[in-house]
Amino acid sequence: MNKIEKAKTKIAEMRSAIDKMNANKTAETALTVETAIEVLALPEIKKLEKIVAEEIGKKNLEKFLNK
């Protein structure tokens, strides 16, 4: 599995976990769940999305330069 596939898999897993947390939150835990998502999960997803974009950009540049 290459770097892009690993990052995309991790993103999908994190989004699934977020969906589960949202589905299972109660009125009492809503603020904690939302804070955890904003502070922990979303920054990690953004970091992984950046890795995917950079790796795709590198591949596209290599293809362009090798023409």
C-alpha positions as a Markdown table, in Angstrom:
| # | Residue | x | y | z |
|---|---|---|---|---|
| 1 | Met | 0.0 | 0.0 | 0.0 |
| 2 | Asn | 1.5 | 3.3 | -1.0 |
| 3 | Lys | 1.5 | 6.6 | 0.9 |
| 4 | Ile | -1.6 | 7.9 | -0.8 |
| 5 | Glu | -3.6 | 4.8 | -0.2 |
| 6 | Lys | -2.6 | 4.7 | 3.5 |
| 7 | Ala | -3.6 | 8.3 | 4.0 |
| 8 | Lys | -6.9 | 7.8 | 2.2 |
| 9 | Thr | -7.6 | 4.7 | 4.3 |
| 10 | Lys | -6.8 | 6.6 | 7.5 |
| 11 | Ile | -9.1 | 9.5 | 6.5 |
| 12 | Ala | -12.0 | 7.1 | 5.8 |
| 13 | Glu | -11.4 | 5.4 | 9.1 |
| 14 | Met | -11.4 | 8.7 | 11.0 |
| 15 | Arg | -14.6 | 9.9 | 9.2 |
| 16 | Ser | -16.3 | 6.6 | 10.1 |
| 17 | Ala | -15.2 | 7.1 | 13.7 |
| 18 | Ile | -16.6 | 10.7 | 13.7 |
| 19 | Asp | -19.9 | 9.4 | 12.3 |
| 20 | Lys | -20.1 | 6.8 | 15.0 |
| 21 | Met | -19.3 | 9.3 | 17.7 |
| 22 | Asn | -22.0 | 11.7 | 16.4 |
| 23 | Ala | -24.5 | 8.9 | 16.2 |
| 24 | Asn | -23.8 | 7.8 | 19.8 |
| 25 | Lys | -23.5 | 11.2 | 21.5 |
| 26 | Thr | -26.1 | 12.3 | 24.0 |
| 27 | Ala | -27.1 | 15.7 | 25.2 |
| 28 | Glu | -24.7 | 15.3 | 28.1 |
| 29 | Thr | -21.8 | 14.2 | 25.9 |
| 30 | Ala | -22.5 | 16.4 | 22.8 |
| 31 | Leu | -20.1 | 19.2 | 23.7 |
| 32 | Thr | -17.3 | 16.8 | 24.6 |
| 33 | Val | -17.7 | 14.9 | 21.3 |
| 34 | Glu | -17.8 | 18.0 | 19.2 |
| 35 | Thr | -14.7 | 19.4 | 21.0 |
| 36 | Ala | -12.8 | 16.1 | 20.5 |
| 37 | Ile | -13.7 | 16.1 | 16.8 |
| 38 | Glu | -12.7 | 19.7 | 16.3 |
| 39 | Val | -9.5 | 19.5 | 18.3 |
| 40 | Leu | -8.3 | 16.0 | 17.5 |
| 41 | Ala | -9.9 | 14.5 | 14.4 |
| 42 | Leu | -10.3 | 17.4 | 12.0 |
| 43 | Pro | -6.7 | 18.7 | 12.2 |
| 44 | Glu | -5.5 | 15.1 | 11.6 |
| 45 | Ile | -7.8 | 14.7 | 8.6 |
| 46 | Lys | -6.5 | 18.0 | 7.2 |
| 47 | Lys | -2.9 | 16.9 | 7.6 |
| 48 | Leu | -3.7 | 13.6 | 5.8 |
| 49 | Glu | -5.5 | 15.4 | 3.0 |
| 50 | Lys | -2.5 | 17.6 | 2.6 |
| 51 | Ile | -0.3 | 14.5 | 2.3 |
| 52 | Val | -2.6 | 13.1 | -0.4 |
| 53 | Ala | -2.6 | 16.3 | -2.3 |
| 54 | Glu | 1.2 | 16.6 | -2.1 |
| 55 | Glu | 1.8 | 13.0 | -3.2 |
| 56 | Ile | -0.6 | 13.4 | -6.1 |
| 57 | Gly | 1.1 | 16.6 | -7.1 |
| 58 | Lys | 4.5 | 14.8 | -7.0 |
| 59 | Lys | 3.2 | 12.0 | -9.2 |
| 60 | Asn | 1.7 | 14.5 | -11.7 |
| 61 | Leu | 4.9 | 16.5 | -11.8 |
| 62 | Glu | 6.9 | 13.3 | -12.4 |
| 63 | Lys | 4.6 | 12.4 | -15.3 |
| 64 | Phe | 4.9 | 15.9 | -16.8 |
| 65 | Leu | 8.7 | 15.9 | -16.5 |
| 66 | Asn | 9.0 | 12.4 | -18.0 |
| 67 | Lys | 7.1 | 13.2 | -21.2 |
